[in-house]
Amino acid sequence: MEAALIQVKDMTMKKQTMVSVAMGAWLVAAGAGEAATQQQMAGFALIPAGKFEMGDHHNFVDPKHGGDETPIHTVWVDAFYMGIYTVTTREYCEFLNSALAQRMIEVREGGVYLVGGKDLLCETREMSPHSRIGWGGGKFTVLDRKENHPIVCIRWPGAAVYCNWLSAQQRRPLCYNTTTWDCDFNKSGFRLPTEAEWEYAGRGGLHNPYRNFPWGDEPDGTKANWPESKNPFRAGPIPWTTPVGFFNGKLHRKADFGWPGAQESCQTSNGANGYGLYDMSGNVWQFINDWYGRDYYAYSPAENPPGPASGSLVQDGKPYRGMRGGNWYNGENGHGRVSNRNPSYYRGPQDPDHPYYHLGFRVVLPVNAESRPVIKPTPVQRVAGREGGPGGGGSSGKGKGKGKGKGGGGERGERGGGSGERGERDSGGAGGERRGGDDRPQAANAQRPARSGSFVLSSTEVADGGNLPAEFTADGSSATLPLAWTGAPAGTKSYALIMHHEAPDMTKWYWILYNIPPDVRSLPKNVKGIGTLGNNSVNERAEYTPPKSKGPGAKTYIYTVYALSAPPQINVPPERVNREVLLAAMKDKILASAELSVVYTRQGNSDEQEERRGPGKSEDRPRRE
C-alpha cells in the first residue's frame, strides 16, 4: 500500500484536547509546548535563520504578473519549522472529525463552515466532484484511496483554522483570530508560512548562484508533478495529484499504489530540496499567509516581512491571499519556479469559478516567536514606476518585456482580514533601482537592521556596516576582532563563528571557530583557548588569516555567529574543517544566527604571494549580500 513506500507526516494528533463549544476555548497558554520546538519533530524540517535575496534572478517576467517578482531585495528570516510535506487528505479529514465532535464546524450544502460562520473552509464531494472528502452519517471520510494525497478543494480560512486546531492538539498558542483572520506572528503556534519564509525554505539553501527550481535550474518532470510529467497518476478522474513525497528517487510499483495509469512501475528522481522538503514545485499550489501585493517587494521590510496589510485588487475587484509552488494542472513546468508569485485568484480558464482542485497548503512553526520584536503587516504604500490595471503591474527594473496587467479570471475573493487597495493605478519611471555596475535591482532596505530583542552580534571596535580598523587586517597587526553577542535563543548548547567574504567568483573565509561553549558570550581581541579553529581558504591552515585583498577598493567581510541546539558532529581534523564542512555539520542544529558586516578599503596593491588563488581569481569590486 502507499503507506509502505511513502513516509507520511505523523503529527501525533490522536489525543484530542478537551475544549468547549466556543471557538475561544481553543486558546491555550502562550509558550506551552515550547520545549518540543527545540527538538526535531516528526514530519518537520528545521529551517535555519538567515538571509537571502528574494525575487526572480532569471529575468522572467510573466506578462500576466508584470514585475511582481522584483525588485530583488535582501530579506532576513528567523528560524522556523516547516512541514516536509503538504497537508494530506487524511490529516485534514482527522481535523474535520475532531472539530465536528467539538461542535466547531457545520456542513451546509456540502460546504464546511465554522458554526454560524460565513467563510467556506472546504468543499466535500457533495459540493464539488473534485473533493476527496466525503460527508454522510455525521462523519467525514477520505474518498478514492487518496489518504496520502494533498488535501484539495480548500480555502484560505480552512487552512488557517487547521493551523489553530493543530496548535490546540499540541497545547500551543493559537495564531489566528477567526473573526478577523488576523495572524499573531509573535506566538509560537502553527500557521501558514509568510511569502518570505516559503521562498527561503523553497530554495533549500541554493543561494550561490540562485536557482530557478528547488533542486537547480534544469526542469525535470521526474522530480515534480507538472503538466509535463509522465507519472502514472496523470490519468483517470481529475485532480491528477500524486501522493506527498512521491518524487523521492525510488522505483514505485502499481501493485503498491493502485494508480490509474497502465504502467506497472515508475522510476522517480529525488525532488527534495536542500532542506529535505518535498513538492516545493508542482503537485498543488500552496496557500501562504500573506495577502498578494503586486508591488510589495518595493517596500517590504528587510526582517521577517509579514506581507502587506491588504491585498492588490484583481479583475473581480477583490483582494486575494498569495499562493506558491506551482501545480499539476497548468502552465510551463506547472508555474513551479521557486520565485513565482500568484494571487489565489489565478487558477484556470474558468476563473472566477475555476475549481480549487489544485490548491493545498503546508504549515510552519516559528521558533521563539514570543521573543521577537512585534511584527505587524506592512502598511500598503503607493509605488511609482508600476504600470497596469488592478491585476498587474509594469516591468520593475529587472527582466525582459513589460507587464501588461493580470490576464484571465480568478477565484472568488478570500474573505476576512482587511480590505483591498482601492483602484490604484500607478505610473512613472522604472521601479527597480540599480546600483553601480551590479545589474541586480537592490531594495533601499537591503541591509538587515539591528534586531532589538533578538540574537545580535556586535563589536566594540566597529559598528555594523562600519569600516574595519587596519589593526584587524594584514595591513596592521592581523588581530582577531573582539566580538560579543546577546539574545541567544533558549536551548542553545554551542556556538560557531564564520568570517567570510563574497567575491564575484567565489566565497572566501578567513576565520572558522566552532565548539564554543554555551556560556561564552564574547570573544576578546586575539582570542585563544576558546573553541576549535577550523581552516581558512587562503592557506588552508587551521588558523585565523586576516583580510588581504588584491588592489584598492572597498570589500565587505561578514562575521556570523550561530546558536546551535547541539555541538556539531565533525569527524575530520580541524585543518580539514572548511566552511562547507561546518555548515553541513550544523544543518538542522541552527536555532538562530547573527551577523556583523564590516568594510575595509585597502590602499594600493599587495603582493599576493601568500594568498593561494586559482586562475582568474580576483576581488575587483565590492559585493554585499
Secondary structure, 3 states (H helix, E strand, C coil): CHHHHCCCCCCCCCCCCCCCCCHHHHCCCCCCCHHHHCCCCCCEEEECCEEEEECCCCCCCCCCCCCCCCCCEEEEECCEEEECCCCEHHHHHHHHHHHHHCCCEEEECCEEEECCCCCEEEECCCCCCCCCEEEECCEEEECCCCCCCECCCECHHHHHHHHHHHHHHCCCCCCECCCCCCECCCCCCCECCCHHHHHHHHHCCCECCECCECCECCCCCCCCCCCCCCCCCCCCCCCCCCCCCCCECCEEEHHHHCCCCCCCEEECCECCCCCCCCCCCCCCEEEEEEECCCCHHHCCCCECCCCECCCCCCCCCCCCEEEECCCCCCCHHHHCCCCCCEECCCCCCCCCCCCCCCEECCCEEECCHHHCCCCCCECCCCCCCCCCCCCCCCCCCCCCCCCCCCCCCCCCCCCCCCCCCCCCCCCCCCCCCEECCEEEECCCCCCCCCCCCCCEEECCCCCCCCECCHHHCCCCCCCCCCEEEECCCCCCCEEEEEEEEECCCCEEEEEEEEEECCCCCEECCCCCCCCEECCCCCCCCCCCCCCCCCCCEEEEEEEEEEEECCCCCCCCCHHHCCHHHHHHHHCCCEEEEEEEEEEEEECCCCCCCCCCCCCCCCCCCCCCC
